[in-house]
Amino acid sequence: MGWFLILHSLLLFSLFLFPSSLCNTHYANEIFQAAKQEKDWLVSIRRQIHENPELKFEEYNTSALIRSELDKLGVSYSYPFAQTGIVAEIGTGFPPVVALRADMDALPLKELVEWEHKSKVDGKMHGCGHDAHTTMLLGAAKLLSQRKHKLQGTVRLLFQPGEEGGGGASHMIKQGALGVAEAIFGMHVDFTSPTGTIRSKSGPLLAAVSSFEAKIIGRGGHAAEPHQNIDPIIAVSFSILALQQLVSRELDPLSSQSPLLEVGLQTM
C-alpha cells in the first residue's frame, strides 16, 4: 500500500495537464518523492476505510471521510451524486478537462483473515480493493492541489458509489458527474502484478456494460418417474452452453472489443 497508490493517477494524466517542459524524468521524480512523503497519511486513510466498510449506496461514512479530507485540502466539490458520490474539481475550470474515478463500496462478505485492521462490520469487507482506490484518488487530490498553479486545465475527481452491482457509474453520469471531460482514467489494484508496477490500457477494461436475469422453473417428482418431472438442471446446463456459443460462434474474433459473458446461478 503506502505512497505508491497515488502515482498511477498523476503520472498517467500529467501529459494532458502540465506543460510539456515539465513532463520529463525530473518532474516525474519530483512527483514520486512527494508521494513517498505521504505514506503515513495514505496508510491511515486506507485503514480507516477498510475497517469500516459500507455496501453499495450506503457509503455515507466513507463519503463523509472523503469530504472531510477534501475540506482540509481546500479542494472544492459537489455532493451528492447517486446518493453518496462526490465530484471534486481542481485546476483552472477550463479545458482540457480530465477525470479520475475511484469506487467506494465494499462487498457483503465476512473478513476471515485476523489482522489488526480487519473489518469491524460483520458480514461486510473491502475484498475488491475499493478502500485502496479511494485512497489513491485522495492522494491524487492532495498532490494536485499542491500543484494547481501548474495545471493547464481541469481535473475532475469522481468518487463513485455502488460499483458492486449497483450501476453507480451510470447514475453519476446521468447526473452530470463527467461534465465536459475529454478523457477519464479508472484505476484498479491487481494482486497479480508485482508491487511497484503500473499497467495501463486505452478503452474499456474490467467493465460490465449490461446484465440480464433469466428464471428457469422446474417441477419435482420421484426419481423412479423422471418422465413426470421437469428437471431445471438440464435446462440450465443447455442454456449455459448456448450462451457460451454467443461469444465463440456468433461474434467476430478479430473485433477490437473482445466480449466476455459471465453466468452465475442462484437456486431457489
GIHU-V491615 format. One record per helix or strand. SS is the DSSP state (H for helix, E for strand). FROM is the first residue (numbers start at 1). LEN is the number of residues. Records with the same first field share a line. If there is no record, write none. Layout:
BEGIN
SS->FROM-LEN ; FROM-LEN
END
This chain:
BEGIN
H->2-16 ; 25-12 ; 39-13 ; 60-14 ; 130-17 ; 148-3 ; 168-7 ; 223-6 ; 232-19
E->76-6 ; 85-7 ; 97-7 ; 107-1 ; 125-1 ; 154-7 ; 183-3 ; 219-1 ; 230-1
END
